Amino acid sequence: MPHEEAWQAVAQECPRRILAALHRSGEYRHGTSPRFPGNVLCCHRDTPLPQDWTPTPAQARAEEMSRSARPALPGQCG
């Protein structure tokens, strides 16, 4: 799955219907918490996360895809 598709999956699960670009930029992130079972929590980057927060599978996959898709810096091997 290309990283753009991974971020689209994050946007599709968003309960606030926030654009994929805002999730991709790190402005918002998704997670779950046992305190709110069955709910996706969409949190702004300035909002403290619940202590028991874990990223959703879509959020974790998109972050991993973005990390692996970053080009190497000049002078570094790819």
TORTI-935387 format. One record per atom (N, C-alpha, C): y, x, z; residue in three letters; residue number from 1. Coordinates in Angstrom, 3 decimals, always signed. Each point is the difference from the previous one (the first is absolute). Example, Ala and Ser with C-alpha at 12.3 -4.5 7.8 and 13.67 -1.06 7.14 Angstrom:
BEGIN
+----------+----------+----------+-----+-----+
!    north !     east !       up !   r !   k !
+----------+----------+----------+-----+-----+
!   -5.690 !  +13.190 !   +7.800 ! ALA !   1 !
!   +1.190 !   -0.890 !   +0.000 ! ALA !   1 !
!   +1.200 !   +0.900 !   +0.000 ! ALA !   1 !
!   +1.050 !   -0.350 !   -0.720 ! SER !   2 !
!   +1.190 !   +0.820 !   +0.060 ! SER !   2 !
!   +1.090 !   -0.770 !   +0.730 ! SER !   2 !
+----------+----------+----------+-----+-----+
***
This chain:
BEGIN
+----------+----------+----------+-----+-----+
!    north !     east !       up !   r !   k !
+----------+----------+----------+-----+-----+
!   -1.175 !   +0.858 !   +0.000 ! MET !   1 !
!   +1.175 !   -0.858 !   +0.000 ! MET !   1 !
!   +1.239 !   +0.906 !   +0.000 ! MET !   1 !
!   +0.847 !   -0.110 !   -1.025 ! PRO !   2 !
!   +1.246 !   +0.780 !   -0.010 ! PRO !   2 !
!   +0.887 !   -0.380 !   +1.186 ! PRO !   2 !
!   +0.851 !   +0.931 !   +0.411 ! HIS !   3 !
!   +0.782 !   -0.260 !   +1.210 ! HIS !   3 !
!   +0.958 !   -1.174 !   -0.151 ! HIS !   3 !
!   +0.471 !   -0.309 !   -1.209 ! GLU !   4 !
!   +0.865 !   -1.174 !   -0.189 ! GLU !   4 !
!   -0.775 !   -1.287 !   +0.303 ! GLU !   4 !
!   -1.246 !   -0.056 !   -0.416 ! GLU !   5 !
!   -0.831 !   -1.173 !   +0.285 ! GLU !   5 !
!   -0.272 !   -0.119 !   +1.492 ! GLU !   5 !
!   -0.157 !   +1.146 !   +0.646 ! ALA !   6 !
!   -0.239 !   -0.019 !   +1.450 ! ALA !   6 !
!   +1.208 !   -0.593 !   +0.724 ! ALA !   6 !
!   +1.208 !   +0.365 !   -0.422 ! TRP !   7 !
!   +1.200 !   -0.556 !   +0.647 ! TRP !   7 !
!   +0.186 !   -1.478 !   -0.354 ! TRP !   7 !
!   -0.431 !   -0.404 !   -1.183 ! GLN !   8 !
!   +0.038 !   -1.425 !   -0.341 ! GLN !   8 !
!   -0.912 !   -0.799 !   +0.925 ! GLN !   8 !
!   -1.151 !   +0.573 !   +0.344 ! ALA !   9 !
!   -0.916 !   -0.672 !   +0.938 ! ALA !   9 !
!   +0.669 !   -0.176 !   +1.362 ! ALA !   9 !
!   +0.781 !   +0.993 !   +0.430 ! VAL !  10 !
!   +0.735 !   -0.114 !   +1.269 ! VAL !  10 !
!   +1.017 !   -1.137 !   -0.108 ! VAL !  10 !
!   +0.741 !   -0.040 !   -1.099 ! ALA !  11 !
!   +1.008 !   -1.050 !   -0.182 ! ALA !  11 !
!   -0.647 !   -1.384 !   -0.025 ! ALA !  11 !
!   -1.189 !   -0.108 !   -0.598 ! GLN !  12 !
!   -0.673 !   -1.298 !   -0.087 ! GLN !  12 !
!   -0.461 !   -0.503 !   +1.356 ! GLN !  12 !
!   -0.313 !   +0.904 !   +0.942 ! GLU !  13 !
!   -0.432 !   -0.451 !   +1.321 ! GLU !  13 !
!   +1.187 !   -0.239 !   +0.936 ! GLU !  13 !
!   +1.204 !   +0.310 !   -0.462 ! CYS !  14 !
!   +1.184 !   -0.063 !   +0.861 ! CYS !  14 !
!   +0.341 !   -1.432 !   +0.397 ! CYS !  14 !
!   +0.025 !   -0.284 !   +1.297 ! PRO !  15 !
!   +0.351 !   -1.360 !   +0.434 ! PRO !  15 !
!   +1.482 !   -0.308 !   -0.201 ! PRO !  15 !
!   +0.822 !   +1.036 !   -0.181 ! ARG !  16 !
!   +1.442 !   -0.195 !   -0.180 ! ARG !  16 !
!   +0.407 !   +0.042 !   -1.469 ! ARG !  16 !
!   -0.951 !   +0.233 !   -0.887 ! ARG !  17 !
!   +0.220 !   +0.054 !   -1.449 ! ARG !  17 !
!   +1.044 !   +1.055 !   -0.386 ! ARG !  17 !
!   -0.098 !   +1.156 !   +0.630 ! ILE !  18 !
!   +0.908 !   +1.115 !   -0.273 ! ILE !  18 !
!   -0.544 !   +0.788 !   -1.190 ! ILE !  18 !
!   +0.887 !   +0.496 !   -0.830 ! LEU !  19 !
!   -0.372 !   +0.715 !   -1.213 ! LEU !  19 !
!   -0.836 !   +1.248 !   +0.294 ! LEU !  19 !
!   -0.889 !   +0.309 !   -0.930 ! ALA !  20 !
!   -0.853 !   +1.186 !   +0.131 ! ALA !  20 !
!   +0.841 !   +1.269 !   +0.132 ! ALA !  20 !
!   +1.131 !   +0.072 !   -0.707 ! ALA !  21 !
!   +0.845 !   +1.204 !   +0.039 ! ALA !  21 !
!   +0.491 !   +0.297 !   +1.414 ! ALA !  21 !
!   +0.280 !   -1.031 !   +0.787 ! LEU !  22 !
!   +0.467 !   +0.224 !   +1.372 ! LEU !  22 !
!   -1.134 !   +0.470 !   +0.906 ! LEU !  22 !
!   -1.199 !   -0.405 !   -0.298 ! HIS !  23 !
!   -1.150 !   +0.515 !   +0.750 ! HIS !  23 !
!   -0.277 !   +1.447 !   -0.418 ! HIS !  23 !
!   +0.030 !   +0.249 !   -1.302 ! ARG !  24 !
!   -0.273 !   +1.335 !   -0.520 ! ARG !  24 !
!   +1.006 !   +1.020 !   +0.534 ! ARG !  24 !
!   +1.256 !   -0.406 !   +0.175 ! SER !  25 !
!   +1.025 !   +0.919 !   +0.492 ! SER !  25 !
!   -0.127 !   +0.279 !   +1.498 ! SER !  25 !
!   -0.852 !   -0.760 !   +0.680 ! GLY !  26 !
!   -0.175 !   +0.192 !   +1.436 ! GLY !  26 !
!   +0.909 !   -0.886 !   +0.844 ! GLY !  26 !
!   +0.760 !   -0.851 !   -0.657 ! GLU !  27 !
!   +0.910 !   -0.896 !   +0.721 ! GLU !  27 !
!   -0.778 !   -1.012 !   +0.848 ! GLU !  27 !
!   -1.140 !   -0.467 !   -0.519 ! TYR !  28 !
!   -0.858 !   -0.959 !   +0.707 ! TYR !  28 !
!   -1.435 !   +0.489 !   -0.057 ! TYR !  28 !
!   -0.790 !   -0.367 !   +1.004 ! ARG !  29 !
!   -1.417 !   +0.365 !   +0.018 ! ARG !  29 !
!   -0.804 !   -1.132 !   +0.619 ! ARG !  29 !
!   -1.257 !   -0.050 !   -0.403 ! HIS !  30 !
!   -0.893 !   -1.076 !   +0.440 ! HIS !  30 !
!   -1.046 !   +0.517 !   +0.959 ! HIS !  30 !
!   -0.319 !   -0.835 !   +0.948 ! GLY !  31 !
!   -1.056 !   +0.320 !   +0.937 ! GLY !  31 !
!   -0.544 !   -1.253 !   +0.644 ! GLY !  31 !
!   -0.960 !   +0.216 !   +0.876 ! THR !  32 !
!   -0.583 !   -1.088 !   +0.770 ! THR !  32 !
!   -0.015 !   +0.410 !   +1.467 ! THR !  32 !
!   -0.169 !   -0.996 !   +0.844 ! SER !  33 !
!   -0.053 !   +0.234 !   +1.435 ! SER !  33 !
!   -0.893 !   -1.066 !   +0.616 ! SER !  33 !
!   -0.844 !   +0.394 !   +0.949 ! PRO !  34 !
!   -0.823 !   -1.001 !   +0.679 ! PRO !  34 !
!   +0.840 !   -1.070 !   +0.701 ! PRO !  34 !
!   +1.242 !   +0.306 !   +0.307 ! ARG !  35 !
!   +0.873 !   -1.004 !   +0.630 ! ARG !  35 !
!   +0.344 !   -1.134 !   -0.950 ! ARG !  35 !
!   -0.112 !   +0.252 !   -1.315 ! PHE !  36 !
!   +0.289 !   -1.004 !   -1.020 ! PHE !  36 !
!   -1.174 !   -0.069 !   -0.967 ! PHE !  36 !
!   -1.162 !   -0.469 !   +0.455 ! PRO !  37 !
!   -1.212 !   +0.035 !   -0.836 ! PRO !  37 !
!   +0.164 !   -0.795 !   -1.296 ! PRO !  37 !
!   -0.480 !   +0.609 !   -1.087 ! GLY !  38 !
!   +0.031 !   -0.669 !   -1.293 ! GLY !  38 !
!   +1.334 !   +0.044 !   -0.707 ! GLY !  38 !
!   +1.000 !   +0.642 !   +0.593 ! ASN !  39 !
!   +1.326 !   +0.056 !   -0.612 ! ASN !  39 !
!   +0.320 !   +1.401 !   -0.484 ! ASN !  39 !
!   +0.675 !   +0.064 !   -1.143 ! VAL !  40 !
!   +0.548 !   +1.261 !   -0.483 ! VAL !  40 !
!   +1.412 !   +0.096 !   +0.558 ! VAL !  40 !
!   +0.295 !   +1.115 !   +0.663 ! LEU !  41 !
!   +1.332 !   +0.231 !   +0.547 ! LEU !  41 !
!   +0.768 !   +0.874 !   -0.984 ! LEU !  41 !
!   +1.141 !   -0.482 !   -0.445 ! CYS !  42 !
!   +0.865 !   +0.749 !   -0.905 ! CYS !  42 !
!   +1.179 !   +0.486 !   +0.826 ! CYS !  42 !
!   +0.028 !   +1.297 !   +0.275 ! CYS !  43 !
!   +0.991 !   +0.564 !   +0.922 ! CYS !  43 !
!   +0.975 !   +0.914 !   -0.722 ! CYS !  43 !
!   +1.278 !   -0.158 !   +0.309 ! HIS !  44 !
!   +1.028 !   +0.896 !   -0.522 ! HIS !  44 !
!   -0.182 !   +1.370 !   +0.646 ! HIS !  44 !
!   +0.400 !   +1.039 !   -0.700 ! ARG !  45 !
!   -0.226 !   +1.361 !   +0.524 ! ARG !  45 !
!   +0.713 !   +0.272 !   +1.316 ! ARG !  45 !
!   +1.081 !   -0.743 !   +0.305 ! ASP !  46 !
!   +0.729 !   +0.192 !   +1.254 ! ASP !  46 !
!   -0.566 !   -0.826 !   +1.156 ! ASP !  46 !
!   -0.983 !   -0.838 !   -0.284 ! THR !  47 !
!   -0.605 !   -0.850 !   +1.020 ! THR !  47 !
!   -1.136 !   +0.747 !   +0.690 ! THR !  47 !
!   +0.005 !   +0.052 !   +1.324 ! PRO !  48 !
!   -1.136 !   +0.634 !   +0.683 ! PRO !  48 !
!   -1.285 !   -0.775 !   -0.294 ! PRO !  48 !
!   -1.055 !   +0.732 !   -0.291 ! LEU !  49 !
!   -1.282 !   -0.640 !   -0.296 ! LEU !  49 !
!   -0.729 !   -0.318 !   +1.289 ! LEU !  49 !
!   -0.778 !   -1.087 !   +0.015 ! PRO !  50 !
!   -0.815 !   -0.281 !   +1.184 ! PRO !  50 !
!   -0.920 !   +1.194 !   +0.278 ! PRO !  50 !
!   -0.308 !   +0.225 !   +1.240 ! GLN !  51 !
!   -0.817 !   +1.145 !   +0.391 ! GLN !  51 !
!   -1.372 !   -0.016 !   -0.667 ! GLN !  51 !
!   -0.547 !   -1.192 !   -0.220 ! ASP !  52 !
!   -1.336 !   -0.124 !   -0.579 ! ASP !  52 !
!   +0.038 !   -0.258 !   -1.513 ! ASP !  52 !
!   +1.112 !   +0.331 !   -0.646 ! TRP !  53 !
!   +0.197 !   -0.214 !   -1.427 ! TRP !  53 !
!   -0.852 !   +0.955 !   -0.810 ! TRP !  53 !
!   -0.615 !   -0.527 !   -1.060 ! THR !  54 !
!   -0.711 !   +0.836 !   -0.965 ! THR !  54 !
!   +0.392 !   -0.469 !   -1.397 ! THR !  54 !
!   +0.123 !   +0.918 !   -0.957 ! PRO !  55 !
!   +0.372 !   -0.416 !   -1.352 ! PRO !  55 !
!   -1.081 !   -0.886 !   -0.619 ! PRO !  55 !
!   +0.428 !   -0.919 !   -0.851 ! THR !  56 !
!   -0.976 !   -0.810 !   -0.733 ! THR !  56 !
!   -0.731 !   +0.908 !   -0.980 ! THR !  56 !
!   -1.178 !   -0.407 !   -0.459 ! PRO !  57 !
!   -0.698 !   +0.813 !   -1.003 ! PRO !  57 !
!   +0.855 !   +0.245 !   -1.246 ! PRO !  57 !
!   +0.749 !   -1.016 !   -0.443 ! ALA !  58 !
!   +0.857 !   +0.171 !   -1.184 ! ALA !  58 !
!   +1.106 !   +1.015 !   +0.264 ! ALA !  58 !
!   +0.616 !   -0.047 !   +1.178 ! GLN !  59 !
!   +1.058 !   +0.948 !   +0.354 ! GLN !  59 !
!   -0.561 !   +1.416 !   +0.064 ! GLN !  59 !
!   -1.128 !   +0.179 !   +0.656 ! ALA !  60 !
!   -0.605 !   +1.325 !   +0.123 ! ALA !  60 !
!   -0.382 !   +0.555 !   -1.372 ! ALA !  60 !
!   -0.571 !   -0.839 !   -0.858 ! ARG !  61 !
!   -0.400 !   +0.427 !   -1.339 ! ARG !  61 !
!   +1.220 !   +0.400 !   -0.829 ! ARG !  61 !
!   +1.073 !   -0.793 !   +0.071 ! ALA !  62 !
!   +1.211 !   +0.296 !   -0.769 ! ALA !  62 !
!   +0.643 !   +1.299 !   +0.468 ! ALA !  62 !
!   +0.043 !   +0.219 !   +1.300 ! GLU !  63 !
!   +0.561 !   +1.251 !   +0.523 ! GLU !  63 !
!   -0.828 !   +1.192 !   -0.461 ! GLU !  63 !
!   -1.320 !   -0.128 !   +0.048 ! GLU !  64 !
!   -0.874 !   +1.080 !   -0.431 ! GLU !  64 !
!   +0.166 !   +0.270 !   -1.499 ! GLU !  64 !
!   +0.077 !   -1.050 !   -0.798 ! MET !  65 !
!   +0.185 !   +0.158 !   -1.443 ! MET !  65 !
!   +1.328 !   +0.689 !   -0.293 ! MET !  65 !
!   +1.039 !   -0.346 !   +0.729 ! SER !  66 !
!   +1.310 !   +0.624 !   -0.211 ! SER !  66 !
!   -0.032 !   +1.478 !   +0.379 ! SER !  66 !
!   -0.675 !   +0.318 !   +1.088 ! ARG !  67 !
!   -0.104 !   +1.410 !   +0.402 ! ARG !  67 !
!   -0.730 !   +0.810 !   -1.071 ! ARG !  67 !
!   -1.067 !   -0.557 !   -0.539 ! SER !  68 !
!   -0.785 !   +0.740 !   -0.988 ! SER !  68 !
!   +0.671 !   +0.016 !   -1.373 ! SER !  68 !
!   +0.946 !   -0.907 !   -0.251 ! ALA !  69 !
!   +0.673 !   -0.074 !   -1.298 ! ALA !  69 !
!   +1.266 !   +0.847 !   -0.063 ! ALA !  69 !
!   +0.451 !   +0.540 !   +1.124 ! ARG !  70 !
!   +1.219 !   +0.807 !   -0.001 ! ARG !  70 !
!   -0.213 !   +1.278 !   -0.792 ! ARG !  70 !
!   +0.959 !   +0.321 !   -0.882 ! PRO !  71 !
!   -0.135 !   +1.237 !   -0.769 ! PRO !  71 !
!   +0.227 !   +1.228 !   +0.894 ! PRO !  71 !
!   -0.578 !   +1.107 !   -0.407 ! ALA !  72 !
!   +0.184 !   +1.242 !   +0.744 ! ALA !  72 !
!   +1.434 !   +0.477 !   -0.136 ! ALA !  72 !
!   +0.492 !   +0.644 !   +1.047 ! LEU !  73 !
!   +1.335 !   +0.577 !   -0.027 ! LEU !  73 !
!   +0.006 !   +1.226 !   -0.915 ! LEU !  73 !
!   +1.163 !   +0.350 !   -0.552 ! PRO !  74 !
!   +0.051 !   +1.203 !   -0.847 ! PRO !  74 !
!   -0.521 !   +1.214 !   +0.758 ! PRO !  74 !
!   -0.821 !   +0.776 !   -0.667 ! GLY !  75 !
!   -0.560 !   +1.192 !   +0.637 ! GLY !  75 !
!   -1.298 !   -0.256 !   +0.743 ! GLY !  75 !
!   -0.449 !   -1.276 !   +0.058 ! GLN !  76 !
!   -1.249 !   -0.329 !   +0.693 ! GLN !  76 !
!   -1.052 !   -0.405 !   -1.016 ! GLN !  76 !
!   -1.229 !   +0.216 !   +0.357 ! CYS !  77 !
!   -1.108 !   -0.448 !   -0.846 ! CYS !  77 !
!   -0.188 !   -1.494 !   +0.201 ! CYS !  77 !
!   -0.348 !   -0.705 !   -1.070 ! GLY !  78 !
!   -0.105 !   -1.422 !   +0.033 ! GLY !  78 !
!   -1.178 !   -0.541 !   +0.661 ! GLY !  78 !
+----------+----------+----------+-----+-----+
***
